[in-house]
Amino acid sequence: MRDPFKIDGPTCISFSGGRTSAYMLWRVLQSNGGLPADALVCFANTGREEEATLRFVRDCANHWGVHITWVEYRNDEQGYALVTYEDASRNGEPFEAIIKKRNYLPNPVTRFCTVELKIRAMHKVLRSLGWADGDGWGQFVGIRADEQRRVAKIRARPSPETVKETMCLPLADAGVTVQDVGAFWSAQPFNLELPTYNGRTLAGNCDLCFLKPAAQVASLIHEKPQRAIWWANMEALALASKPSGAVFRSDRPSYAAMLHNDGAQVDFLSNEEAIACFCGD
């Protein structure tokens, strides 16, 4: 059986900043004796990641001796900027820039935030390296075997943005589960400093992403109310220009309302599932 972590051509390893994608990177390094010359590890920062996530990305690079390219969306001719841990955005600046450019908010149907802030920003970096002129490339994404919905969605559309790119799911191919990832990190000298619940990092990726279950978002606001301020400000910004539908989701309270109702008791381990997305863990 072929090792799914073995790289034999141009490959972009999408590092979300979570434990799962970091474990995928470690397996790649083990299978290839380091990072192959024709591979790039890319972390797309939206500006809404937790500070612990940014430290974790930095720590993975330092502990494993691997270069991780940090990219952020920019509303300019180039369309992106290369940044570092020290100067990465921490107040949602890239996210706010794409909202202002589109003049409306992303939502579960039109998730342009993922497309613009992550996928296309990374593609622009790859094209700057001349990858678009070759025979295509693989995109490694950290989706596990136990994330069946996400696996099925990507399998059904393996080249979502360009035919030159093929989405690869080495963790799913190898049968890796959340228990495997947890066992790995429990034995490491460093870890992502965000709590997990049944293997789920609730504050992972964008802190209050609208694709997360409502009870989970409410719990995260209760834990740290200031998380909601940026999201509420973006809804207020959208309301000022487009009074109708100026919320990230119309099927739940606004972020301002959730912040106002912060004292309510919530069950953050409800049965509601997060909506499948490219971001991974």
C-alpha positions in Angstrom: 0.0 0.0 0.0 1.3 3.4 -1.0 2.2 5.7 1.9 -0.4 8.6 1.6 2.0 11.0 3.3 4.7 10.4 0.7 5.2 13.4 -1.6 6.2 12.8 -5.2 5.4 16.1 -6.9 4.6 19.8 -6.1 2.4 19.8 -3.0 1.0 22.5 -0.8 0.4 21.4 2.8 -2.5 23.4 4.2 -1.8 24.0 7.9 -4.9 25.4 9.6 -3.1 25.9 12.9 -4.9 23.0 14.6 -3.7 19.7 16.1 -5.0 17.6 13.2 -3.2 19.5 10.4 -0.1 19.8 12.6 -0.1 16.0 13.0 -0.5 15.6 9.2 2.6 17.8 8.8 4.5 15.7 11.2 3.6 12.5 9.3 4.7 14.2 6.1 8.1 15.0 7.6 8.5 11.5 8.9 7.5 9.8 5.6 9.8 12.1 3.5 12.8 12.5 5.7 11.9 16.2 6.1 10.1 18.6 3.8 10.6 17.8 0.1 12.0 20.6 -2.1 8.8 20.7 -4.1 6.5 21.1 -1.1 5.3 24.2 0.7 3.6 24.4 4.1 1.2 27.3 4.1 -0.8 28.9 7.0 -3.4 31.4 6.0 -4.1 33.8 8.8 -7.5 35.5 8.8 -6.7 37.7 11.8 -9.4 36.0 13.9 -7.3 33.0 15.1 -6.6 32.7 18.8 -3.2 33.9 19.9 -2.6 30.3 21.1 -3.0 29.2 17.5 -0.4 31.6 16.2 2.0 30.4 18.9 1.3 26.8 18.0 2.1 27.4 14.3 5.4 29.1 15.3 6.2 26.3 17.7 5.7 23.6 15.1 8.1 25.3 12.8 10.7 25.7 15.6 10.4 22.2 17.1 10.4 20.4 13.8 12.8 22.6 11.9 10.4 23.2 9.0 9.6 26.5 7.3 5.9 27.5 7.4 4.8 30.2 5.0 2.4 32.7 6.6 0.0 34.4 4.2 -2.7 36.9 4.6 -5.3 38.3 2.2 -4.8 41.9 1.0 -7.1 44.1 -1.1 -4.5 45.2 -3.5 -3.0 44.2 -6.9 -1.0 41.3 -5.5 -3.9 40.0 -3.4 -1.8 38.7 -0.5 1.1 39.5 1.9 3.6 37.2 3.4 3.9 37.8 7.2 5.5 36.2 10.2 4.4 35.4 13.8 5.6 38.8 14.9 3.7 40.9 12.4 0.7 38.7 11.7 -2.7 40.4 11.9 -4.5 39.8 15.2 -7.6 42.0 15.0 -9.4 40.6 12.0 -7.8 43.0 9.5 -7.7 40.6 6.5 -11.2 39.4 7.2 -12.5 42.9 7.5 -10.8 43.9 4.2 -12.7 41.2 2.2 -16.0 42.1 3.9 -15.5 45.7 2.9 -14.5 44.8 -0.6 -17.6 42.5 -1.1 -19.8 44.9 0.8 -21.7 42.1 2.5 -21.1 39.4 5.0 -20.2 35.8 4.3 -22.8 33.2 5.3 -23.3 29.4 5.3 -24.4 29.5 1.6 -21.8 32.0 0.3 -18.6 31.3 2.3 -16.3 33.7 0.4 -14.2 34.2 3.6 -12.8 30.7 3.3 -12.3 31.0 -0.5 -10.7 34.5 -0.4 -8.8 34.4 2.9 -7.4 30.9 2.6 -7.8 29.1 -0.7 -7.2 31.9 -3.2 -4.6 33.6 -1.0 -2.6 30.4 -0.9 -3.1 29.9 -4.7 -1.6 33.3 -5.3 1.5 32.4 -3.4 1.8 29.2 -5.4 1.4 31.0 -8.7 4.1 33.5 -7.6 6.4 30.5 -7.4 5.4 29.4 -11.0 3.4 26.4 -10.0 0.5 27.3 -12.3 2.8 26.9 -15.3 3.5 23.2 -14.5 1.4 20.1 -14.5 -0.6 20.9 -11.4 -0.1 20.3 -7.7 -1.5 18.4 -4.7 -3.2 20.2 -1.8 -2.8 18.3 1.5 -5.7 19.0 3.8 -6.0 17.8 7.4 -9.3 16.0 7.4 -9.5 12.8 9.4 -11.1 9.4 8.6 -13.8 10.0 11.3 -14.9 13.3 9.6 -17.0 11.4 7.1 -19.1 14.4 5.9 -16.0 16.5 5.2 -14.3 13.6 3.5 -17.3 12.9 1.3 -17.6 16.6 0.3 -14.0 16.9 -0.8 -14.0 13.5 -2.5 -17.0 14.7 -4.6 -15.2 17.8 -5.7 -11.4 17.1 -5.6 -10.4 20.3 -7.6 -12.6 23.0 -6.1 -10.9 26.2 -7.3 -8.6 25.1 -10.2 -8.2 22.0 -12.3 -4.4 22.3 -11.6 -5.0 21.5 -8.0 -6.0 18.1 -6.5 -7.2 17.9 -2.9 -5.5 15.1 -1.0 -6.6 13.7 2.3 -3.7 11.6 3.6 -5.1 11.4 7.2 -8.4 9.9 5.9 -6.5 7.6 3.5 -4.4 6.4 6.5 -7.5 5.8 8.7 -6.3 8.4 11.3 -9.0 9.4 13.9 -9.3 12.0 16.5 -8.1 9.5 19.1 -4.9 9.0 17.1 -4.3 12.7 17.0 -5.0 13.1 20.7 -2.6 10.3 21.6 0.2 11.8 19.5 -0.1 15.3 21.1 -0.3 13.9 24.7 3.2 12.6 24.2 4.7 15.7 22.7 6.8 18.3 24.5 4.6 21.1 23.3 0.9 21.4 22.3 -1.8 23.8 21.2 -2.8 25.7 24.3 -6.5 25.5 23.7 -8.8 23.1 25.5 -10.5 20.1 23.7 -13.9 18.5 24.4 -14.2 15.0 23.0 -11.3 15.8 20.7 -12.9 19.0 19.4 -11.0 22.3 19.8 -13.9 24.6 20.2 -12.0 27.9 19.8 -9.9 26.6 16.8 -9.8 28.3 13.4 -11.7 31.6 13.4 -12.7 32.0 17.1 -16.4 32.6 16.6 -16.8 31.2 13.0 -20.5 31.4 12.0 -20.2 27.7 10.8 -19.8 26.6 14.4 -22.9 25.5 16.3 -24.8 28.3 18.0 -24.4 26.8 21.5 -20.6 26.5 20.9 -20.4 30.1 19.9 -22.4 31.2 22.9 -20.1 29.2 25.2 -17.0 30.8 23.7 -18.5 34.2 24.2 -19.3 33.3 27.8 -15.7 32.2 28.3 -14.3 35.4 26.7 -16.8 38.1 25.9 -14.4 40.2 24.0 -14.3 37.6 21.2 -17.8 38.8 20.1 -16.9 42.5 19.7 -15.3 42.2 16.3 -18.1 40.0 14.9 -20.7 42.3 16.3 -18.8 45.3 14.7 -18.8 43.6 11.3 -22.6 43.0 11.5 -23.0 46.7 12.5 -20.8 47.7 9.5 -22.9 45.6 7.1 -26.1 47.0 8.6 -24.9 50.6 7.9 -24.5 49.8 4.2 -27.2 47.1 3.6 -29.9 47.2 6.2 -31.5 43.9 5.1 -29.9 40.6 6.1 -26.8 42.2 7.7 -25.9 39.2 9.8 -23.6 36.2 9.3 -26.5 33.9 9.9 -30.2 34.7 9.7 -31.2 31.5 11.7 -29.7 32.6 15.0 -29.3 35.8 17.1 -26.8 38.3 16.0 -23.4 38.4 17.7 -24.4 41.6 19.5 -27.5 39.8 20.9 -25.4 36.8 21.9 -23.0 39.1 23.7 -25.9 40.8 25.4 -27.4 37.5 26.5 -24.0 36.2 27.7 -25.4 35.3 31.2 -27.6 32.6 29.7 -26.7 29.0 30.5 -25.7 27.1 27.4 -24.9 23.5 26.5 -21.8 23.8 24.4 -21.7 20.1 23.8 -25.1 20.0 22.0 -25.7 17.6 19.2 -25.6 20.3 16.5 -22.7 19.8 14.2 -20.4 22.4 12.7 -20.9 22.9 9.0 -18.2 21.1 6.9 -15.6 23.5 5.6 -12.1 23.5 4.0 -10.5 24.9 7.2 -10.0 21.6 8.9 -8.6 21.4 12.5 
